[in-house]
Amino acid sequence: MNVAYEKTIGGNIRKIREDAKMTQELLATKLQLAGCDITRSAIAKIEVGQRHIYPDEIKLIKEILNTSFDKIFYGLE
């Protein structure tokens, strides 16, 4: 995958998470409770584009942060 695109997606997720007043730890916990095996460290790496993000993770992040795929992928409202 394109590294620049991964950084963009990660940055978008970070902004959405921060706007929701949610910590990386809380997001990781909610993802774990939803059945996703992920750590706070993995969330941090996703947000800076150092780790690939999987489709099931994107779907759950979308649901937990109550956002849209357009906002995650393109930063659109």
N, C-alpha and C positions, 0 to 999 in steps of 0.2 A: 504494500500500500504506500501511497505517497506520504512522506514524512510531514510535509507542510500541511497537508490535509488533515492528518492525525493531530497535529498541533492546533489547528483551527477548531476541530471538533472538541478536543480536550479543553481548550480555552472557553468555548461556548458552554460546555458542561460546568466548568468552574464558575463562570458568571451566573448561570442559572442557579447553581447550588448556593452561591453567596447571596444572590437576590432572595432566595427562599430562607435565608438565615439558618442554613444547615451546615454543620461541620462535615469534614471528610469522614470522621469517625461515625457520625450518625448515619450518613448515607451508606457507608459500608455495612453498618449494623442492619439497616432496613433492607439492603440487598441480601444479606445473609438470611434474614428472617423470611425473605421471599424465595429462598432456595438457591441463591447465587453464591458460589464459593469465592469470595473476594475480600481483600483486606483494605485497611485504610491506606497502606503503602501503595497498593495497586491503584487505588483511586487517585492518589497523588501523581503517580506515573502516567496515568491516562490523561490527567489534566495538563501535563506538560508535553505530551506526545511521545513519551518514552516506552509506552506499552500499548499493544494493540487492544482495541475494544471489540468484544464479540457481540453478535446480533442480540443474543438473549440479554446481555448486560445493557445494551442500548434501550431495548424494550422496557426493561424494569426501571432504568433510570428515568425514562420518559414518564412512566406511571408514578413513580415515587415523587419526582419533582413537579408533577402535574404540568407538563410542558408538551410541546409538539416536536415532531421529527424535524420540521423546518427550522425551528429554533436551535435544536441540537446540531444539525448539519450545516445550516447556513446563517445562524444568528438572527433569523427573521422572527418577527412577532406573530 
